[in-house]
Amino acid sequence: MTTPRRLLHHRIEGPAEAPVVVLGPSLGTSLHVWDGIVPAIARAYRLVRFDLPGHGASAPELVKAGASVDDLAALVLELADHLGIGTFAYAGVSLGGAIGGHLAVHHPQRLSALALICSSARFGEPEAWQARAALVRGEGTKQLADSAHARWFTPGFDGPEAAELTADQRNTDPAAYAACCDALATFDLRDQLPRITAPTLVVAGREDKATPPPHARALADGIRSATLLELPGAAHLAPVEQPDAVAEAVLRLLPPTLSPGMRARRAVLGDAHVDRAIARTTDFTVTFQDFITRYAWGEIWTRQSLDRATRSCITLTALVAGGHHDELAMHVRAALRNGLTAQQIGEVLLQTAVYCGVPAANSAFAIAQQVLDQDDSQGVDT
Ligand SMILES: O=C(O)CCC(=O)CC(=O)O
């Protein structure tokens, strides 16, 4: 999928119905800064990771000289709005974290949780960022790329990730990189930290020279809802050097999710139906409810090789063949939710007349007609 130019370039991973976590990268890197922690988190959460303007594959024109963190946060909100995401958890490294802190202060209703990783409420004196912006505007990013390893990683760290991220720094658009330095120069969230109410995780790399641990302690001291994790064996890009520890801490922060089976069951049968089924559960039926959620929905309906509309065609046929009329009605509703039209459902039932017998199909048409009549008057979600 090509991202329209006005949006930040992004990548989406994880189950469609899962709660969303937006991941913001650091200055000079790309969305690959998250590669090490994505597999663990994308099992249960929908991840949206983006590139900063002029970094990775995001257009440099998205940011102008003199930009602020407010401008960058607006781009993130624009992306979330475009993707139809209302509330989301947010994790950011360094400048990516500054964007998260800004969102937590100014748009608290959008954030369910916040992870500030190797970040700060104020990234040192503005003059240093102004000087770096001037250097890059004049000479490009070569000098910064040459020193990137020493700024980002502990001396012994030599994985391929380090080379790839250093290449990201080299390929960053100089004007956009300098504009991001402008944003860091004016960023100061220190007085506003008490306004952050989202549950917050602050992570420090013990050997981080860019945002050393006292920056993380200041964040954790200023944010009432914060917990602090200081990681040995990590410098500025802790998610790259210590991906397991960072992933584990982020997972502890995130709101609990539904199991994959319950997510699929709710997506196909609808919340109202599943809520009713749960409310009717007794000590006698609880093991069966658990079994179908884990087995039918968690093991089969979640498989990727067939889409849900195709699975609905198969299920309808099987229910007609078995004469399971209550389940058939339920699965006609599910088929509509899975995107089959009334006409396509009619085609499936017509074919069952050949393979399951005309009387079975006759009953099925009557049952489906009742559901379609209700659906016309009540809508598919009722
Ligand atoms: O590349 C660096 O020197 C670190 C810059 C910084 O602290 C801001 C960031 O990484 O986003």
The ligand as a Gaussian input file, in Angstrom:
#p B3LYP/6-31G(d) Opt

LIG

0 1
 O       21.413000      11.018000      17.607000
 C       21.666000      11.486000      18.701000
 O       22.713000      12.062000      18.981000
 C       20.605000      11.420000      19.786000
 C       19.678000      12.525000      19.552000
 C       18.621000      12.633000      20.568000
 O       18.867000      12.599000      21.751000
 C       17.249000      12.729000      20.078000
 C       16.740000      11.432000      19.513000
 O       17.454000      10.439000      19.519000
 O       15.564000      11.410000      19.065000

